[in-house]
Amino acid sequence: MSSDVMTRKPVIGINCDFKAADRNKPGFAYLAAGYFQSIDSAGGIPVVLPPMDDSQSIARALELVDGFMMIGGGDLDPRNDGFMLHSSVRPMDPVRETSDRLLMAEIAERRIPLLAIGAGMQLMNVQQGGNLFLHIKEDLPDAVPHLDPHDPSHRHTLEVESDSLVGRVFGDGEIRVSSRHHMAIDEVAPGFRVTARCPDGVIEAIESEMMDWFAIGTQFHPECAAASALDVRIFEEFIEGIVAGKAEEADSLRLVA
Ligand SMILES: N[C@@H](CCC(=O)NCCCC(=O)O)C(=O)O
């Protein structure tokens, strides 16, 4: 195992949100600091990618990263997946959604290690063939609140599968996570399994079962200011998984040489 692979910090691409210009302000690309701070604290090098609509530029940018994190945000427009718009849906800016969909397709194609959070997990699921509940309050009326517009630190409990990344991170005992969503995964995409649920049954984490793709999704927000010390371990496990994968790759190339 080459020492360089083990010592060089992985570069993690991060998408960002977009707010179009109006009469008084220019357009902005932005993201909550917790996203890049969490990657930095976990030993990665965060590199923020602004929205792009050119698949070749996106492909070229992805050649420069060792992994990717898709952040949370507004709603995916269900019409882009063949569903009707719902009155509760507040679509993210189409500049962002177009870029995110191109990114996700290329990340999946190249099997780039991926941590997908919130809207990012929802996009990973639909892009890989799953689908979403468009409004938990209507689709799952017995569910507990997963969003409090007056409390950005709203939390709920979590039940995890022990043989999973989130299971290793949270272990036993009560787990409370930050929740800010009104949509949720309905059918899980082929090749993924559920690794955490809210006690009301809402899916809160999935991970790839594919041997050639290290990909995890969380509906909750381990990057937020109210996150626990355990939440931070998710980012560390993600970075450690990438480093281990690159070491295996280097070893196998050495054996072949
Ligand atoms: N909008 C979707 C996805 C939930 C999500 O990503 N929430 C994060 C809010 C903004 C942020 O902190 O990045 C839904 O509501 O289900």
The ligand as a MOL file (V3000), in Angstrom:
LIG
                    3D

  0  0  0     0  0            999 V3000
M  V30 BEGIN CTAB
M  V30 COUNTS 16 15 0 0 0
M  V30 BEGIN ATOM
M  V30 1 N -36.5550 19.7950 0.2720 0
M  V30 2 C -36.5800 18.3770 0.5150 0
M  V30 3 C -35.2130 17.8780 0.9860 0
M  V30 4 C -34.9090 18.2050 2.4260 0
M  V30 5 C -33.6370 18.9990 2.6410 0
M  V30 6 O -32.6270 18.8410 1.9630 0
M  V30 7 N -33.6840 19.8680 3.6410 0
M  V30 8 C -32.6190 20.7520 3.8990 0
M  V30 9 C -33.0900 22.1690 4.0150 0
M  V30 10 C -32.0980 23.1910 3.5400 0
M  V30 11 C -30.6800 22.9150 4.0060 0
M  V30 12 O -30.4410 22.9770 5.2060 0
M  V30 13 O -29.8110 22.6300 3.1580 0
M  V30 14 C -37.6570 18.0110 1.5000 0
M  V30 15 O -38.2100 18.9430 2.1300 0
M  V30 16 O -37.9500 16.8210 1.6530 0
M  V30 END ATOM
M  V30 BEGIN BOND
M  V30 1 1 1 2
M  V30 2 1 2 3
M  V30 3 1 2 14
M  V30 4 1 3 4
M  V30 5 1 4 5
M  V30 6 2 5 6
M  V30 7 1 5 7
M  V30 8 1 7 8
M  V30 9 1 8 9
M  V30 10 1 9 10
M  V30 11 1 10 11
M  V30 12 2 11 12
M  V30 13 1 11 13
M  V30 14 2 14 15
M  V30 15 1 14 16
M  V30 END BOND
M  V30 END CTAB
M  END
